[in-house]
Amino acid sequence: MSRTSGIGTIVDAVVDALRASAAVTALVPAERIANNIPSGTARPYLLVDVETETDDDTLSLGGVDAVCSVTPVSDYSGSWQIGQIASAVRAALDAQPLLVEGFEDGPADVTYEQALGELREQVAGVVVRRRPLWFRVRAL
């Protein structure tokens, strides 16, 4: 078993899985799925981040247990687009195998945790919507 910090590798694995999903990329171009979105990027886009990470040393196996957030961001008028993106993200990740570099004891377990309500803000006169989704990722 190889051991590494999970934050960067989990983010990379989630980004790769979302970019590989035809349903997701039909709604959000692959180049707009990342953990660092430059200012001025056209919407919609997906922002991927790890909110918390805990070493999981259960039975001395070593691993990581993390909460990953995937936040669709849209300026589409109304909630339709953000809802479609959130549904595609959940289908692409929930209970799907996730290969995380450095954790070679098999694919990571991904479990949908919750979605926060739709958040709205006004940016340069445009209503921008966000709907954060949280997933638990456990890699050994």
Stockholm file with secondary structure:
# STOCKHOLM 1.0

chainA/1-140         MSRTSGIGTIVDAVVDALRASAAVTALVPAERIANNIPSGTARPYLLVDVETETDDDTLSLGGVDAVCSVTPVSDYSGSWQIGQIASAVRAALDAQPLLVEGFEDGPADVTYEQALGELREQVAGVVVRRRPLWFRVRAL
#=GR chainA/1-140 SS CCCCCHHHHHHHHHHHHHHHCHHHHTTSCGGGEESSCCTTCCSSEEEEEEEEEEECCGGGCCCEEEEEEEEEEECCSSSHHHHHHHHHHHHHHTTCCBCCTTCCSSCBEEEEEEECCCEEEEETTEEEEECCEEEEEEEC
#=GC SS_cons         CCCCCHHHHHHHHHHHHHHHCHHHHTTSCGGGEESSCCTTCCSSEEEEEEEEEEECCGGGCCCEEEEEEEEEEECCSSSHHHHHHHHHHHHHHTTCCBCCTTCCSSCBEEEEEEECCCEEEEETTEEEEECCEEEEEEEC
//
